[in-house]
Amino acid sequence: MSTPTQKLSHASLQEAAHWYVQLQDEDAGPQVHHQWQHWLDQHGDHRAAWHYVQRVGQRFAPLQAEGATAGRALREHEPRRFSRRTGLKTLLVLGASSLLGWQAWRGAPLPGWGADLATGIGETRQTRLADGSQLWLGAQSAVDLEFSALSRVLTLRFGEILVETAADSRRPFFVDTAQGRMQALGTRFAVCQQGETTRLDVYAGAVEVCTAQRAERLIVQAGQQVVFTAQGISAPRPAQSAGESWIHQRLNAEDMPLAQLLQTLGRYRHGHLGWHPSVAQLSVMGAFPLNDTDRALDLLQAALPVRVQRLTPWWVSVEPA
């Protein structure tokens, strides 16, 4: 699934988030609003980034209201010691504990809902299909099913799946994405569709890939991974256990680019998780908990030359250390 942030620069998004935090401060005066308006009018990307931050922030409106109430109480109790930093810390503490805020985000619909099978943020699902095949859906994933007397077809709209096919010599088993079609040749395999690419990891048997536009074909064997677009297929490399480790609520990273790991973590946490372009290709090794993404981010910060910047509970970015 493509996201609004893919067409916006990291800098614009971070600037918009900083302005959002400043404007939430009750002490923000006319000068701050004037400076924000000047920034907003400078570039169309600024306006697009601002609208994105607003949409994310509005889903946490109940949490923000709690933060504002707590902030007023602190100022009345200790007016001399209260500061904007104190207010942000209060918001972060409330964000970690407010069920209302998290549930408000969890209930937000995703594009593509209405699919035959779908999951939300941080949710995984296992199901047995009508033919006996096993299907696991990762977080924020959507699949359509079309089984007939002639074929079995899964269409992955977005997200990630793991499939273990049941034998049926009369009906081939296909998985379709926007980038092409995969035919299972008696197998267990994982498919991740994101943006303009599909990633395929084969763990048993083999899978034949056919790209959508050029009809380039390749049989991917067990133990191999390929990434393909509508135009072409990458050279095979060793399959990554990350494609199936998530069914156990962990993400195994084996020389994984940091951006890929953060893209996955982003499907398991509420709000925005971004990263500076300069850290995107840092190599990551290790196992990271998907049921505690804050812990996963702390582990990354301890292992890599990065720092985790938390502007609010719902706006987090990984920056160079």
DRENDO-1510 file (C-alpha; in Angstrom, 1 decimal, always signed):
<recs>
REC; n; res; u; v; w
REC; 1; MET; +0.0; +0.0; +0.0 .
REC; 2; SER; +1.4; +3.4; -0.9 .
REC; 3; THR; +1.3; +6.0; +1.7 .
REC; 4; PRO; +1.1; +9.8; +1.5 .
REC; 5; THR; +4.6; +10.2; +3.0 .
REC; 6; GLN; +6.3; +8.4; +0.0 .
REC; 7; LYS; +6.0; +11.6; -2.1 .
REC; 8; LEU; +6.9; +14.0; +0.7 .
REC; 9; SER; +10.4; +14.8; +1.9 .
REC; 10; HIS; +11.4; +13.7; +5.4 .
REC; 11; ALA; +12.4; +17.3; +6.1 .
REC; 12; SER; +9.0; +18.7; +5.2 .
REC; 13; LEU; +7.2; +16.1; +7.4 .
REC; 14; GLN; +9.5; +16.8; +10.4 .
REC; 15; GLU; +9.1; +20.6; +10.0 .
REC; 16; ALA; +5.3; +20.1; +9.9 .
REC; 17; ALA; +5.3; +18.0; +13.0 .
REC; 18; HIS; +7.4; +20.5; +14.9 .
REC; 19; TRP; +4.9; +23.3; +13.9 .
REC; 20; TYR; +2.0; +21.1; +15.0 .
REC; 21; VAL; +3.6; +20.7; +18.4 .
REC; 22; GLN; +4.3; +24.4; +18.7 .
REC; 23; LEU; +0.7; +25.4; +17.8 .
REC; 24; GLN; -0.7; +23.0; +20.3 .
REC; 25; ASP; +1.0; +25.0; +23.0 .
REC; 26; GLU; -1.5; +27.3; +24.7 .
REC; 27; ASP; +1.3; +29.9; +25.1 .
REC; 28; ALA; +1.8; +30.1; +21.3 .
REC; 29; GLY; +1.2; +33.8; +20.4 .
REC; 30; PRO; +0.4; +35.6; +17.1 .
REC; 31; GLN; +4.1; +35.7; +16.1 .
REC; 32; VAL; +4.3; +31.8; +16.2 .
REC; 33; HIS; +1.1; +31.6; +14.1 .
REC; 34; HIS; +2.5; +34.2; +11.6 .
REC; 35; GLN; +5.8; +32.2; +11.3 .
REC; 36; TRP; +3.9; +29.0; +10.7 .
REC; 37; GLN; +1.7; +30.6; +8.0 .
REC; 38; HIS; +4.9; +31.9; +6.3 .
REC; 39; TRP; +6.4; +28.4; +6.3 .
REC; 40; LEU; +3.1; +26.9; +5.1 .
REC; 41; ASP; +2.9; +29.3; +2.1 .
REC; 42; GLN; +6.5; +28.7; +1.0 .
REC; 43; HIS; +5.9; +25.4; -0.8 .
REC; 44; GLY; +3.2; +23.0; -1.8 .
REC; 45; ASP; +5.1; +20.2; -0.1 .
REC; 46; HIS; +4.7; +22.1; +3.2 .
REC; 47; ARG; +1.0; +22.3; +2.8 .
REC; 48; ALA; +0.8; +18.6; +1.9 .
REC; 49; ALA; +3.0; +17.7; +4.9 .
REC; 50; TRP; +0.9; +19.8; +7.2 .
REC; 51; HIS; -2.4; +18.2; +6.0 .
REC; 52; TYR; -0.8; +14.8; +6.6 .
REC; 53; VAL; +0.3; +15.7; +10.2 .
REC; 54; GLN; -3.2; +17.1; +10.9 .
REC; 55; ARG; -4.8; +13.8; +9.7 .
REC; 56; VAL; -2.6; +11.8; +12.0 .
REC; 57; GLY; -3.0; +14.2; +14.9 .
REC; 58; GLN; -6.8; +14.3; +14.6 .
REC; 59; ARG; -7.0; +10.6; +15.2 .
REC; 60; PHE; -5.4; +11.2; +18.6 .
REC; 61; ALA; -7.6; +14.2; +19.5 .
REC; 62; PRO; -8.9; +12.5; +22.7 .
REC; 63; LEU; -5.3; +11.9; +23.8 .
REC; 64; GLN; -4.4; +15.5; +23.1 .
REC; 65; ALA; -7.4; +16.7; +25.1 .
REC; 66; GLU; -6.1; +14.7; +28.1 .
REC; 67; GLY; -2.7; +16.2; +27.6 .
REC; 68; ALA; -4.1; +19.7; +27.6 .
REC; 69; THR; -6.1; +19.1; +30.7 .
REC; 70; ALA; -3.1; +17.7; +32.5 .
REC; 71; GLY; -0.9; +20.6; +31.3 .
REC; 72; ARG; -3.3; +23.2; +32.7 .
REC; 73; ALA; -3.3; +21.3; +36.1 .
REC; 74; LEU; +0.4; +21.3; +36.2 .
REC; 75; ARG; +0.6; +25.1; +35.4 .
REC; 76; GLU; -1.9; +25.9; +38.1 .
REC; 77; HIS; -0.1; +23.7; +40.7 .
REC; 78; GLU; +3.5; +24.7; +39.8 .
REC; 79; PRO; +3.3; +27.7; +37.4 .
REC; 80; ARG; +7.0; +28.6; +37.8 .
REC; 81; ARG; +8.3; +25.2; +37.0 .
REC; 82; PHE; +6.0; +24.4; +34.0 .
REC; 83; SER; +7.5; +24.7; +30.6 .
REC; 84; ARG; +6.8; +23.6; +27.0 .
REC; 85; ARG; +9.2; +20.7; +27.6 .
REC; 86; THR; +7.2; +19.6; +30.6 .
REC; 87; GLY; +4.0; +19.7; +28.6 .
REC; 88; LEU; +5.5; +17.5; +25.9 .
REC; 89; LYS; +6.7; +15.0; +28.5 .
REC; 90; THR; +3.2; +14.9; +30.0 .
REC; 91; LEU; +1.7; +14.2; +26.6 .
REC; 92; LEU; +4.2; +11.4; +26.0 .
REC; 93; VAL; +3.4; +9.8; +29.4 .
REC; 94; LEU; -0.3; +10.0; +28.7 .
REC; 95; GLY; +0.2; +8.6; +25.2 .
REC; 96; ALA; +1.9; +5.5; +26.6 .
REC; 97; SER; -1.0; +4.8; +28.9 .
REC; 98; SER; -4.2; +6.2; +27.3 .
REC; 99; LEU; -6.4; +3.4; +26.0 .
REC; 100; LEU; -8.7; +5.9; +24.6 .
REC; 101; GLY; -6.1; +7.4; +22.4 .
REC; 102; TRP; -4.8; +4.0; +21.2 .
REC; 103; GLN; -8.3; +2.7; +20.5 .
REC; 104; ALA; -9.2; +5.9; +18.6 .
REC; 105; TRP; -6.3; +5.1; +16.2 .
REC; 106; ARG; -7.0; +1.4; +16.1 .
REC; 107; GLY; -10.5; +2.1; +14.9 .
REC; 108; ALA; -9.4; +4.2; +11.9 .
REC; 109; PRO; -10.2; +2.5; +8.6 .
REC; 110; LEU; -7.6; +1.8; +6.0 .
REC; 111; PRO; -7.8; +2.2; +2.3 .
REC; 112; GLY; -8.6; -1.3; +0.9 .
REC; 113; TRP; -10.8; -2.4; +3.8 .
REC; 114; GLY; -13.8; -4.2; +2.3 .
REC; 115; ALA; -11.3; -6.9; +1.1 .
REC; 116; ASP; -12.2; -10.5; +1.8 .
REC; 117; LEU; -9.5; -10.7; +4.5 .
REC; 118; ALA; -7.9; -7.7; +6.2 .
REC; 119; THR; -5.9; -6.8; +9.3 .
REC; 120; GLY; -5.4; -3.5; +11.2 .
REC; 121; ILE; -2.4; -1.9; +12.9 .
REC; 122; GLY; -0.5; -4.4; +15.0 .
REC; 123; GLU; -2.9; -7.2; +14.1 .
REC; 124; THR; -2.0; -10.5; +12.5 .
REC; 125; ARG; -4.4; -13.3; +11.4 .
REC; 126; GLN; -4.1; -17.0; +10.5 .
REC; 127; THR; -6.8; -18.8; +8.5 .
REC; 128; ARG; -7.3; -22.1; +6.8 .
REC; 129; LEU; -8.6; -21.6; +3.2 .
REC; 130; ALA; -11.3; -23.7; +1.6 .
REC; 131; ASP; -8.8; -25.9; -0.1 .
REC; 132; GLY; -6.9; -26.6; +3.1 .
REC; 133; SER; -4.0; -24.1; +2.4 .
REC; 134; GLN; -2.8; -22.1; +5.4 .
REC; 135; LEU; -2.7; -18.3; +5.1 .
REC; 136; TRP; -1.2; -15.8; +7.6 .
REC; 137; LEU; -1.8; -12.0; +7.2 .
REC; 138; GLY; +0.7; -9.5; +8.7 .
REC; 139; ALA; -0.4; -6.2; +10.2 .
REC; 140; GLN; -2.1; -3.7; +7.9 .
REC; 141; SER; -2.7; -6.2; +5.1 .
REC; 142; ALA; -5.6; -6.9; +2.8 .
REC; 143; VAL; -6.3; -9.9; +0.5 .
REC; 144; ASP; -9.1; -10.9; -1.9 .
REC; 145; LEU; -9.9; -14.6; -2.6 .
REC; 146; GLU; -11.1; -16.1; -5.8 .
REC; 147; PHE; -11.4; -19.9; -5.8 .
REC; 148; SER; -13.0; -21.6; -8.8 .
REC; 149; ALA; -13.1; -25.0; -10.4 .
REC; 150; LEU; -10.1; -23.9; -12.5 .
REC; 151; SER; -7.8; -22.0; -10.2 .
REC; 152; ARG; -7.1; -20.6; -6.7 .
REC; 153; VAL; -6.2; -16.9; -6.7 .
REC; 154; LEU; -5.2; -14.6; -3.8 .
REC; 155; THR; -4.9; -10.9; -4.7 .
REC; 156; LEU; -2.7; -9.1; -2.1 .
REC; 157; ARG; -3.8; -5.4; -2.2 .
REC; 158; PHE; -1.2; -4.3; +0.3 .
REC; 159; GLY; +0.8; -5.6; +3.2 .
REC; 160; GLU; +2.4; -9.0; +3.9 .
REC; 161; ILE; +1.3; -12.7; +3.8 .
REC; 162; LEU; +2.7; -16.1; +4.4 .
REC; 163; VAL; +1.2; -19.0; +2.5 .
REC; 164; GLU; +1.5; -22.8; +2.8 .
REC; 165; THR; -0.3; -24.3; -0.1 .
REC; 166; ALA; -2.3; -27.5; -0.1 .
REC; 167; ALA; -1.8; -29.9; -3.0 .
REC; 168; ASP; -4.4; -29.7; -5.8 .
REC; 169; SER; -3.2; -30.8; -9.2 .
REC; 170; ARG; -6.3; -29.6; -11.0 .
REC; 171; ARG; -6.2; -26.0; -9.7 .
REC; 172; PRO; -3.0; -24.0; -9.8 .
REC; 173; PHE; -2.4; -21.6; -6.9 .
REC; 174; PHE; -1.6; -17.9; -7.7 .
REC; 175; VAL; -0.8; -14.8; -5.7 .
REC; 176; ASP; -1.3; -11.5; -7.6 .
REC; 177; THR; +0.0; -8.1; -6.7 .
REC; 178; ALA; +0.1; -4.9; -8.7 .
REC; 179; GLN; +3.6; -5.9; -9.9 .
REC; 180; GLY; +2.8; -9.3; -11.2 .
REC; 181; ARG; +1.6; -12.9; -10.6 .
REC; 182; MET; +3.3; -15.7; -8.6 .
REC; 183; GLN; +2.4; -19.4; -9.1 .
REC; 184; ALA; +3.1; -21.7; -6.2 .
REC; 185; LEU; +4.7; -25.0; -7.2 .
REC; 186; GLY; +4.0; -26.9; -4.0 .
REC; 187; THR; +5.4; -24.5; -1.5 .
REC; 188; ARG; +5.6; -22.3; +1.6 .
REC; 189; PHE; +6.4; -18.7; +0.7 .
REC; 190; ALA; +6.0; -15.1; +1.9 .
REC; 191; VAL; +5.0; -12.1; -0.2 .
REC; 192; CYS; +5.3; -8.4; +0.9 .
REC; 193; GLN; +3.7; -5.7; -1.4 .
REC; 194; GLN; +4.7; -2.1; -0.7 .
REC; 195; GLY; +4.7; +0.9; -3.0 .
REC; 196; GLU; +6.0; -0.1; -6.4 .
REC; 197; THR; +7.6; -3.4; -5.4 .
REC; 198; THR; +6.8; -6.9; -4.3 .
REC; 199; ARG; +9.2; -9.0; -2.3 .
REC; 200; LEU; +9.0; -12.8; -2.4 .
REC; 201; ASP; +10.8; -15.2; -0.1 .
REC; 202; VAL; +10.5; -19.0; -0.8 .
REC; 203; TYR; +11.0; -21.4; +2.1 .
REC; 204; ALA; +9.9; -24.7; +0.5 .
REC; 205; GLY; +9.2; -25.9; -3.1 .
REC; 206; ALA; +9.3; -23.1; -5.7 .
REC; 207; VAL; +7.4; -20.2; -7.0 .
REC; 208; GLU; +7.2; -18.9; -10.6 .
REC; 209; VAL; +7.1; -15.1; -11.0 .
REC; 210; CYS; +5.7; -13.3; -14.0 .
REC; 211; THR; +5.9; -9.5; -14.1 .
REC; 212; ALA; +2.8; -7.5; -14.9 .
REC; 213; GLN; +4.1; -5.4; -17.8 .
REC; 214; ARG; +6.9; -7.2; -19.5 .
REC; 215; ALA; +5.9; -10.7; -18.6 .
REC; 216; GLU; +9.4; -11.5; -17.5 .
REC; 217; ARG; +9.5; -14.9; -15.8 .
REC; 218; LEU; +11.7; -16.6; -13.2 .
REC; 219; ILE; +11.3; -19.7; -11.1 .
REC; 220; VAL; +12.4; -18.9; -7.5 .
REC; 221; GLN; +13.6; -21.9; -5.6 .
REC; 222; ALA; +13.4; -22.7; -1.9 .
REC; 223; GLY; +15.9; -20.6; +0.1 .
REC; 224; GLN; +15.8; -17.7; -2.4 .
REC; 225; GLN; +14.4; -14.2; -2.3 .
REC; 226; VAL; +13.6; -11.8; -5.2 .
REC; 227; VAL; +12.2; -8.3; -5.4 .
REC; 228; PHE; +10.2; -7.4; -8.5 .
REC; 229; THR; +8.4; -4.5; -10.1 .
REC; 230; ALA; +6.0; -4.5; -13.0 .
REC; 231; GLN; +9.0; -4.2; -15.3 .
REC; 232; GLY; +11.5; -6.7; -14.0 .
REC; 233; ILE; +12.9; -9.1; -11.4 .
REC; 234; SER; +16.0; -8.7; -9.3 .
REC; 235; ALA; +18.7; -11.4; -9.2 .
REC; 236; PRO; +17.9; -14.0; -6.5 .
REC; 237; ARG; +19.5; -13.7; -3.1 .
REC; 238; PRO; +19.2; -15.8; +0.1 .
REC; 239; ALA; +15.7; -15.8; +1.5 .
REC; 240; GLN; +15.2; -13.9; +4.8 .
REC; 241; SER; +13.5; -15.4; +7.8 .
REC; 242; ALA; +11.9; -12.0; +8.4 .
REC; 243; GLY; +9.2; -13.1; +5.9 .
REC; 244; GLU; +7.9; -15.7; +8.4 .
REC; 245; SER; +9.3; -14.7; +11.8 .
REC; 246; TRP; +6.5; -12.1; +12.2 .
REC; 247; ILE; +3.9; -14.9; +12.8 .
REC; 248; HIS; +5.7; -15.3; +16.2 .
REC; 249; GLN; +5.5; -11.6; +17.0 .
REC; 250; ARG; +9.2; -10.9; +16.2 .
REC; 251; LEU; +11.1; -9.6; +13.2 .
REC; 252; ASN; +14.4; -11.3; +12.4 .
REC; 253; ALA; +16.7; -9.0; +10.7 .
REC; 254; GLU; +19.6; -10.5; +8.7 .
REC; 255; ASP; +21.6; -7.8; +7.1 .
REC; 256; MET; +18.3; -5.9; +6.6 .
REC; 257; PRO; +18.3; -2.2; +5.5 .
REC; 258; LEU; +17.0; -0.1; +8.4 .
REC; 259; ALA; +14.4; +1.5; +6.2 .
REC; 260; GLN; +12.9; -2.0; +5.5 .
REC; 261; LEU; +12.8; -2.8; +9.2 .
REC; 262; LEU; +11.1; +0.5; +10.0 .
REC; 263; GLN; +8.6; +0.0; +7.3 .
REC; 264; THR; +7.6; -3.2; +8.9 .
REC; 265; LEU; +7.6; -1.8; +12.5 .
REC; 266; GLY; +5.4; +1.0; +11.2 .
REC; 267; ARG; +2.6; -1.5; +10.5 .
REC; 268; TYR; +2.7; -2.6; +14.1 .
REC; 269; ARG; +2.5; +0.8; +15.9 .
REC; 270; HIS; +0.0; +3.6; +16.0 .
REC; 271; GLY; +0.9; +6.9; +14.3 .
REC; 272; HIS; +3.8; +8.0; +12.1 .
REC; 273; LEU; +7.2; +6.3; +12.1 .
REC; 274; GLY; +9.7; +8.0; +9.8 .
REC; 275; TRP; +13.4; +8.0; +9.2 .
REC; 276; HIS; +16.1; +10.4; +7.9 .
REC; 277; PRO; +17.3; +9.3; +4.4 .
REC; 278; SER; +20.9; +9.1; +5.6 .
REC; 279; VAL; +20.1; +6.2; +7.9 .
REC; 280; ALA; +17.9; +4.2; +5.5 .
REC; 281; GLN; +20.6; +1.8; +4.3 .
REC; 282; LEU; +22.2; +1.0; +7.6 .
REC; 283; SER; +22.5; -2.7; +8.0 .
REC; 284; VAL; +20.5; -4.3; +10.9 .
REC; 285; MET; +21.1; -7.7; +12.5 .
REC; 286; GLY; +19.0; -9.1; +15.4 .
REC; 287; ALA; +15.5; -10.0; +16.6 .
REC; 288; PHE; +13.0; -7.2; +17.3 .
REC; 289; PRO; +9.7; -7.6; +19.1 .
REC; 290; LEU; +6.7; -6.6; +17.1 .
REC; 291; ASN; +4.4; -6.5; +20.1 .
REC; 292; ASP; +6.5; -3.8; +21.7 .
REC; 293; THR; +7.7; -1.5; +19.0 .
REC; 294; ASP; +9.0; +1.1; +21.5 .
REC; 295; ARG; +11.3; -1.6; +22.8 .
REC; 296; ALA; +12.4; -2.5; +19.3 .
REC; 297; LEU; +13.2; +1.2; +18.6 .
REC; 298; ASP; +15.3; +1.3; +21.8 .
REC; 299; LEU; +17.2; -1.7; +20.7 .
REC; 300; LEU; +17.9; -0.1; +17.3 .
REC; 301; GLN; +19.1; +3.1; +19.1 .
REC; 302; ALA; +21.5; +1.0; +21.3 .
REC; 303; ALA; +22.9; -0.9; +18.3 .
REC; 304; LEU; +23.2; +1.7; +15.6 .
REC; 305; PRO; +24.4; +5.3; +15.2 .
REC; 306; VAL; +20.9; +6.6; +15.4 .
REC; 307; ARG; +18.6; +8.4; +17.8 .
REC; 308; VAL; +14.9; +8.0; +18.2 .
REC; 309; GLN; +13.1; +11.3; +18.3 .
REC; 310; ARG; +9.6; +11.3; +19.8 .
REC; 311; LEU; +7.9; +14.6; +19.2 .
REC; 312; THR; +4.6; +13.1; +20.4 .
REC; 313; PRO; +3.4; +9.5; +21.1 .
REC; 314; TRP; +2.1; +9.3; +17.5 .
REC; 315; TRP; +5.0; +11.0; +15.7 .
REC; 316; VAL; +8.3; +9.3; +15.9 .
REC; 317; SER; +11.4; +9.6; +13.7 .
REC; 318; VAL; +14.7; +7.8; +13.6 .
REC; 319; GLU; +17.5; +10.4; +13.0 .
REC; 320; PRO; +21.3; +10.2; +12.7 .
REC; 321; ALA; +23.0; +10.1; +16.1 .
</recs>
